Amino acid sequence: MTTPTRQVQNSYDCIVIGGALVGASVAYGLGKAGLKVAVLDGDDSAFRASRGNFGLVWVQNKGAGCPDYARLSLRASRLWSDYAEELRAISGVDPAYQRSGGLTICVTADELEFYRSLNARIEHEVGGPHVPAEFLDGKALRELMPAAAADLPGALYSPVDGICNPLALLRALHEAFRRVGVTYLGHHNVNRVFCRAPGEFIVETGGSQRCLTAGKVVFAAGLGNTRLVAEVGLEAPLTPLHGQIVVTERVGPFPCVPNGMLRPTAEGSLLIAHSEANVGFDTRVMAPAACAMVARCLRAFPGLRHIRVVRTWAALRVMTPDGLPIYDQSESCPGAFLVTCHSGVTLAPFHAGEIAGWIASGVRPEACRAFTADRFHV
Amino acid sequence: MFERISETRTLVTIYVDGRPVHARQGDTVAAALMSLKSPQVYRLSQVNGRPRAPYCMIGHCHECLVEIEGQANQQGCLVEVADGMRIRRQLGRAEVEI
């Protein structure tokens, strides 16, 4: 009897660096397209924006100054219902998507004016009817959310906005990509990627499979992209933007249309957002900012003052200089792709669909032509 | 399910769903409830209605939620019993009014 030797398989059609929402979405799409794919994921030291986010599937207020981004967000949101159902069917995990509609709640008249003109500007720049974001006065707002304070000036409402459970989405994606044959390699921090010959990439990792080769490589490592991509001729000028979420105890029935400061969960907790701070690579909770965002939420929903907080966390958003995604392929090393964005939830169906299709076929989708990194040099 | 080892601490009376029962001074609410023969069910999940019981007993897991003195969603493992304390089990969704 011969001893079976374990064949270590370390050559792939495509290696996706990053196993969070962006990487997992792309990997799922590539697996569906029949490619032999490995996902390299980091360890618990990774920053993991995908595990800290609020879970909005959001269109309103997005894309001022970049109509392509407004269109892209709307397009992705329209794909979400089918996408959620597809993921649920293949993975058995329900990402709990609801096209609930969404509000931008304004606590001052100035804010309301700002968001009204912002949405008017976006609609004008898109060049036609875009998101039908509708102005609600205080009374109309309270019809949707009876808990809103009586003296709020109003809100904007868009029926295309919604929510999902972002942790369930991540779980569903991981299960889904396994089902289409994608190999997952956790604890594989990537040290270096280089192009040995045209169409032959070497990925050096700190994991058990130290060196892997692939015909294509996708950088989807969030903030971790920046240090890796230069060697293959890409550019990822990404910075962390600190944000926090406060979670309340589970409450009884509470009519809540998701908005930027408050959303319900299927389990009964309420999540309170949002804060922004430039503090570098620091994921500690910052109490003053958390208190300020809760105070703002209580200004809008005074009845919540009796509800208790059970936990608070912070995470780092992945931000480009203009806040828009980067979808790029290297010119010097074709086959090296960069896929990075702040809105990994909203854009998930687009990443699994057209972005994966681009990586598989080489044909760049029209929808992402505005999002190469060379825009930072004009 | 749980048996007390020989015990000399002072007895106190607490009320569980209105029924007077004994606990020992220094017990947490979670420990006191789990030492009872009845009721068997500590709580029912707010999410799926299934029976749940304290798990970590150190304040992390939130499996021991219980109403104490009218305040719902208390972590039973973090609160000491007191003589006369009124406790209600949460059988399903907590009725926290907004």
Interface residues (C-beta under 8 A of the other chain):
Chain A: A147 E249 R250 V251 G252 F254 A266 E267 G268 F301 G303 L304 H306 I307 R308 V310
Chain B: Q46 V47 H62 A72 N73 R93 A94 E95 V96 E97 I98
